[in-house]
Amino acid sequence: MGNNIPRKMNRILILGGGFGGVATARKLAKDMPENSSIQMVSMKNYLEYYPALYRMITSSSPIEVCVPLYEMLPERVAVDIDEIIEIDVVEKHAIGKSGSKYFYDTLIVAMGSETAYFGIESLKTMALGFRSASEAIKLKNHLAHLFASHSHQDKNELVSHYHIVVVGGGPTGVEVAGDMVAHMRSLAKIHQTDPSLVTVDLIEANNRLLSMMSEDVSDRVMARLRTLGVNIFLNRQLVKNDIEEVFLKDMTLETKTLIWTAGTQLNSVCTNTKGFTFTDRKRIAVNEYMEAVGLSDVYIIGDAAGTKYSGLAQTAIYDGKYVAKTVVGKAKNKKIEKYKEKPVAFSIPVGDSWGAFKMGKFTIYGYPAYMIRHAIDFIYFSQVLSFKNFISLFLEGFKYRKVSEE
């Protein structure tokens, strides 16, 4: 579709409909002068609520993970569903896969990151990803198919058939592994299969899990996972993945289920954009106002930004609100405050009714931490949805879980 907005207007273009893009659009729509247009281009017509993806395997309704953008954004925000394939910072436009050109005066890049396979090409086709609702549903169906299709009689074959390997000891890998044992054993009972045949391994290349957090948290989470029955292999790097085999540097595992959560990288569109400079972390370098270094009125937020805490939903939301405030301030000739990095809190559920929560020096474990994770979800949706849509979301999710349990 592109944009046919009068040139005299300040054309604000937001690329990406994730946490950062939604936060930016909502604040701009509220505070930006009327002589400005606000346009968002997103690959999907919904926001994927990544913190709840792991729960889709066992219980959550897709409606709790895929929330329509129209329910979250004011009417003032025009939304185009398209995949951006090129950004031209000289001509000031982005090009969509549809062939449309989206012109701008102010650009906000909130395109997030994509899965990194570290040069192991076979992973792209053989591993199960975990960065979208569609991938989560694919994994859920794959696990159900393991039990519905098995016809092995040999125990050795059955062991590899129900062997789950999760690669990546970050928050996502920990969450998935923590839920996987109970879910697989539950499926085994339903299909009258011996639950002891189920094996779940968690592979991490570093010397501990959750390397971005303190050692005491890593130790407590690792102990919890082992209590649940997860086998943990540290200092192990995957070097090759073949049909039903996973090759580490010092061992080989037989499995039909490899779940890859080990890495992310900058969106390839951003990587290929001429005019961007990059940090040592291979993120886009930004100045003290979150503008891409050397470019005026081109803002980078969320995963793509070369800031200390980028890569987390809470940072993307914080970035979006800051950039929106900055853009509004410039439009109204107000003083612009420099960007200040905001320390993050970590809330990681590990199996049913247990979690780890850390904010600064404060750390809590167990059921209270588990409930904090759900409280965070509750608070976020209550802020971005109308009361009617908010209640509908959780009622639908509740009904879905009741059906799943039955």
N, C-alpha and C positions, 0 to 999 in steps of 0.2 A: 504493500500500500504506500509506503513512504510517508513523507509529510508535506502538506501543501499549506504551511502556515505562513501568514504574511511576514515578509522580511523585517518589518519594523518591530515585530515582537521579539522578545528574548526567548529563543528556542532552547529549551532545556531537554536534553536527551539522556535517558537513563538506560544503560545496557545491562540487563539482568533483572530477573524477578525473584531473587532470593531474599535473604534476611536484610542485607544491606540496601538493595534496590527498593524494597518495600518501605523500609524505615525512611529512606531519603524522600521517596515520592509522597508519603503521608505528611511529612513535615512541610515539604515544599507546597503541597496543595493547601495547607492550612495558612501558611505565612507569606507566600510569594505574592507580589503585586499582580494585579489582574492583567497587566500588559505583558505577561509571560505565558508561554505554553509549556506544558509538562507532558512529555511523551516517554513511555517505557516500551522497550522491545525485549521480549522474553521468548525463549524456546518453547516454554510451556505456559498454559493458561492458569497454572496453579503454582503456589509455593510448596516446595517439598520440605517438610519439617524434619530435617535430618536427625535431631536428637531422639526421635521416636522410631526411626527406621528399624532398629534391632528388634523392637517389639512386634513388628509386622510378621515376623517369622512365626510367632506363637499365638498372638492374641489381637493386636491392635487392628482396628478398621482402617482401610486406606483413607477414609475421610478424615482421620485424625492426622494423617501424614501429608495428604495432598489437599490443600485448602485453596479454593478458587480465588484468583487475584481480585475478581470483581467484588468479592465479599470483604476484601481488606482495603481496597483503594477507593478514595473519593472519586466521584464522577469527573472531577476536573482532570484527572490523570487519564490520558489516552493510551490504551495498551494495544500493541501490535504483536501478534504471535509469529515470530520469525527467528531464524538462526543467523546470527551475525557471523559473517565469514571474513570481513575486512574492515579495518578502521583506517581512515585517511585523515591524519591530523593537520595536513596542509590545506586540503580542500574542505575540511570540516564536515565530514559526513561518514556514516557507517553504511556498509552494504550488507544486505540480507541474502540468504540463500534463495529467496524468492525473486531476487533481482532488484528489489526495491532499494532506494537510497534514502537514508535518514539524515537530514541536515541538522546542524546544531550551531548554537552560539556558545552554549555551555554543555560540556560532556561529562557524564559521571559513569565511570566504568565499574560495574559491580558484577562481573561475569563469573566470579568464583574460580575454582581450580578443577583439574581433571585427574584421573587416575594415572599414576606413574608406574611403569612396569620394569624400570631399571634395565632396559635392554633385553629382557627375557621375552622374546616375541611370542612364544607358545602360550604365555599367560593370557594374552588378549582373547584367545579362542577357547582355552581349556579351563581357566579359572573362573570362579563365580565372583563377580564384583559385589560391592555393597555401598554404592554412593547414590542410589536413587530408589524410588518406590518400585519401579519396574524390576530392578535387580533384586530387591528384597522379595518380591512376589515370585520371581524366577527361582530363587533359592528355596523358598517355602515349598513350591511345587516340586522341585528336585528332591527335597528330603522326603516328601510324601511318596514320590515315585519309587524311591529306594525300597520302601517297604511293600508297596503295591506290586512291584515287578519282580521281586527276588524269587529265584527258583533253585538256588544253590543248596546242596546237601552237605558239602564239605565245610567243616567249621573254619578252616583257614580262609576259604573264600568268603565266608560270611563275615569274618573279622574285618577284612579289607573292604567289604561291601558297606559296612556300617562304620567305617573309619572316617572321621571328619578332621581335616587339617585346616586350621585358621592361621594365616600368615600375617603377622603384624601385632606387636604388643602395645599399641597405643590405645586410647579410649575406645575406639570402635571395635578393635580386635578383642579387647577385654570384655566388652559388653556382649558381643556375639558369642564368644566362648563360654561366658558365664551362663547364658540362656540355653546354649546348645545341648548340654548334657541332659538336663531335665526334659527338654522338648523331645530329644531323640529317644530317651527311655520311655517317655509317655507314648510316643508313636509305636515303639516296640511292643508295649503291652496291648495297645489297641489291635495290633496286627498279630498278636500271639507269638511274638518273637522274644527270645531270651534277651533281656535288657543288658546282660553282662557282655554281649557281643558288641555293644556300642563303645567306641573309643573317640575321645576328643583331644586333639593335640593343639597347643598354641606355640607357634614358632616366632622368636624374636631375635633380630640380629644383634641388638645391644646386650649389655651384661645385666639388664634388669628391665622389667615392664614399666610402662608409663614414665619414660626417661625425662619428660618435661616436668615431672613432679618430684617431690622430695623422696628420699630413700625409705623413710618410714611408711609413706603411703604405698610405695611399690611393694614393700615387704608384706604389709597387711593385705593388700589386694591379691598378691601371689598366694598367700596362705589361704585366703578365701576360695580362690579358684581350685586349689588342690583339694580343699575340703569337699568341693562340689564334684570332684573327680576329673578335673582337667589336667592333662599332662603338659608340663611347661618345659620348653627347650630354649635356653638362652644362648647367646653367642653363636647362633646358627643362622647362616645366610643361605637362602635358596639360590641355587645356581642353574637349575633346569627343571622343567615340568614336562612330563611326557604322558601318554595315555595311561591312566591309573597308577602313575608313579611320580613321586616328588623327590627330587635329588637335592640334598643339602651337601655342604662341603665334606661332611664326615659320615653321612648316613643316607639311606634311601627309605622312603615310606610308601606303602601301597595304599592307595585311596581312590575313590571315585568322586570325592568331594573336596576340592581345594577352594577355600574362601580367602580372597585376597583383600586385605585392608592395610597393606604395608606402606603405601606412599601416595603422595599427590604432587602435582606440578602445576605451574602457571598455565592458564588456558592458552592453547596454541595460537589463537587469534591475537592475543596480547603479545606473545612471544614474537610473532611475525610483523608486528606493527612498527613501521619506521618512525623514529622520533622518540620512542621510549628508551630509557636507560635502565639498567637492572642492577640489583644489589648482589652481594655474594650468595644470598639465599635464592637467587634467581627469581626475585619478585621485582615489581616496577618501583624504581626509586621515586620518592615523593619529597616535597619540600615541607616547611613547617605549617603549611595550610592544606596539606594533602593533595596538592597539585602535582602532576607528573613533572619531574625535574626538567626545566627548560621549556615547559609548555604552560601557557596561561589559559585558565578556564577549562582545563582538562583534569578532572579529579579522579583519584583511584581509591576505592574503598574495599574492605573485606579481604578475602584470600589473596587478591592480586597485589595488595599494597605492601611495600617494603618496610613494614613497621614491626615492632617487637612481638606483639600479640596477634598478628594476623593469622587467619586459619581457623578461627572459632566464630560461631554464630553470634555470641555476645559482642565480640569485637566488631563484626560487620554491622550490627545494629548501632553500636556506639559511633562508628565511623560515619554511617549514613546520616545520623542525626546531626553530627558535627558539620559535615559537608553541606547539608541542607541549611543549617544556620549560617554558615559562611556565605553561601550563594545568596541567601536572603539579605544578609548584612551588606554585601556588595551592591545589591540592587537598591537598597535603601540608604546607601552612603553612610553606613554605620561602621564603627571601629570593629575590626576583625581580630578575634583572639586566635593565638597560635594553638595548634593541635597539641594536646597533652595525652600521652599514652595512658590508658586506664588498665590497671592490673586486673587480671581475670580470676574468676572462681571456677573450680573444677567440680563437677557433680557426675559421678560415674556409678551407675547401677551394676552390681555384679551378682547375677542370679536373682531369684525371687526374694523380695523383702530384705535385701542387704545392699548397701552402697557405701561409697566413700565421697565425702564432700570436704573441699579445702578452699578456704578464702583467706589469703594472707597467712598468718600464723595460726588461724583457727582451723581445726580439723575435727571431723566427727565421722563415725563409722556406724554401720548396722542399719536397723530399720529407720531411725530418724533421718539418716542421710538418704536413704532410699525414697522416703516421702518428700524430701526437699526437691529431688529430681522431678517428681510429679507436680509439686507446687510451682516449680519454674515453668512447666508446660502450661499450667492453669493460668498463671499470671500473664504469660505472653499472649495467649489467645484472647484473654479477657481485654487486653489492651488494643488488639488489632481487629477484633470482630465486634459487630453490634451485639447487644444482649441476646436478641433472638437467635442469631446465627451461632453465638457462643453456646447457648443452651442446646441448640439442635446438634451441634458438633459432638458434644459429650454424651447426649442421649443416644445418638446413632452409634457411637463408639461402645457405649455400655451394652446396647442390644447386640452388637456384633460379637463382643466378648462372651456374652451369655450363650449365644448360638454356638460359638467355637468350643466352649466348655462342655456343651451337651453332646 
